[in-house]
Amino acid sequence: MSTVTVRYVVNDVDAAVDFYTDHLEFEVQMRPAPGFAALQRRSLRLLLNEPGAGGAGQTMPDGTLPEPGGWNRFQIEVEDLAATVERLTEQGVSFHNEIVDGKGGKQILLEDPAGNAVELFEPAHRGES
């Protein structure tokens, strides 16, 4: 069974971690920095980000800061983000932002037909800085 990854933007990562671990049987996978945590429950990986924390919490080009509720999305991992974005752009897909390069990899948000965000993510290769 493969793992499904979902990212939620939350106001308080500590409170969210407590909630998901205490009430919903999630386990902490990692807490590498303030404002971010990765949790696991069976085949669901839940990434928690505070606004402004890490690449996923960065302000959009129009100045909008991600916030709970409107920025929740699932993540699809791709091998070559630039090539994927180029292909999707040619197919008329709309994007919220440009590619963001963070410590964990590169990401971009696209819009589904209803305007919901989907994150495309290319992980950083181990050993690269």
VOGU-3710 file (C-alpha; in Angstrom, 3 decimals, decimal comma):
1> mstvtvryvv> 0,000/0,000/0,000  1,456/3,375/-0,968  1,517/6,413/1,292  -0,748/9,403/0,643  0,665/12,772/1,718  -1,567/15,679/2,786  -0,317/19,107/3,916  -2,357/21,281/6,288  -1,542/24,864/7,121  -2,188/25,397/10,844
11> ndvdaavdfy> -1,815/28,356/13,198  0,027/26,366/15,890  2,035/23,257/14,946  2,498/22,212/18,596  -1,256/22,247/19,211  -1,901/20,415/15,938  0,696/17,735/16,750  -0,880/17,243/20,171  -4,344/16,964/18,633  -3,420/14,463/15,913
21> tdhlefevqm> -1,226/12,299/18,163  -3,519/12,408/21,211  -6,834/11,973/19,423  -6,300/10,425/16,002  -3,459/7,912/16,468  -0,862/9,764/14,413  2,838/9,353/15,243  5,479/12,051/14,822  7,887/11,230/11,980  9,958/14,395/12,225
31> rpapgfaalq> 10,071/17,899/13,713  13,114/19,439/11,969  12,263/23,087/12,688  9,700/25,300/14,419  6,569/25,659/12,346  6,766/22,237/10,684  6,036/18,611/11,573  5,463/15,391/9,662  3,051/12,854/11,141  2,074/9,350/10,031
41> rrslrlllne> -1,076/7,264/10,511  -1,103/4,028/8,540  -0,730/5,036/4,873  -1,468/8,740/5,489  1,424/11,151/5,954  0,271/14,519/7,315  2,561/17,528/6,909  1,797/20,482/9,201  3,054/23,993/8,363  2,572/27,323/10,076
51> pgaggagqtm> 2,148/30,359/7,797  5,605/31,764/7,045  7,410/28,520/7,949  9,386/26,738/5,220  8,696/26,756/1,516  5,044/25,766/1,909  4,358/28,657/4,280  5,885/31,368/2,085  3,923/34,395/0,967  2,540/34,172/-2,580
61> pdgtlpepgg> 3,679/36,691/-5,222  0,506/38,771/-4,673  1,308/39,097/-0,941  -1,213/36,527/0,265  0,011/34,455/3,211  -1,137/30,825/3,388  -3,696/30,312/6,128  -5,668/27,399/7,569  -8,655/26,258/5,573  -7,922/27,851/2,226
71> wnrfqieved> -4,457/26,434/1,643  -4,966/22,784/2,527  -3,923/20,539/-0,317  -2,552/17,154/-1,158  0,901/16,678/-2,581  2,000/14,796/-5,668  5,692/13,963/-5,859  7,318/14,348/-9,282  10,823/13,562/-10,524  11,355/16,726/-12,609
81> laatverlte> 9,236/19,661/-11,450  10,371/22,096/-14,161  9,488/19,654/-16,957  6,147/18,843/-15,322  5,268/22,550/-14,986  6,236/23,173/-18,612  4,023/20,301/-19,817  1,058/21,388/-17,667  1,424/25,038/-18,726  1,256/23,939/-22,361
91> qgvsfhneiv> -1,969/22,086/-21,444  -3,521/25,265/-20,010  -3,193/24,476/-16,290  -3,202/27,531/-13,977  -0,641/27,972/-11,202  -0,846/30,006/-7,974  2,871/30,804/-7,923  6,277/30,155/-9,431  8,458/27,214/-8,363  9,626/27,646/-4,759
101> dgkggkqill> 13,007/26,130/-3,879  13,304/25,134/-0,218  15,593/22,954/1,888  13,464/19,848/1,327  13,009/20,343/-2,404  11,055/22,359/-4,955  7,310/22,912/-5,079  4,560/24,756/-6,899  0,790/25,057/-6,461  -1,602/24,476/-9,325
111> edpagnavel> -5,359/24,919/-9,399  -7,905/22,230/-10,137  -11,023/23,260/-12,105  -12,752/24,327/-8,864  -9,795/26,464/-7,735  -8,506/23,987/-5,143  -4,749/23,899/-4,687  -2,655/20,838/-5,537  1,041/20,850/-4,633  3,585/19,377/-7,030
121> fepahrges> 6,808/18,534/-5,186  10,292/17,493/-6,323  12,289/16,342/-3,285  15,886/17,452/-2,862  18,322/14,671/-3,609  20,179/13,377/-0,582  23,714/14,670/-0,377  22,893/17,940/-2,160  22,924/21,212/-0,278
//
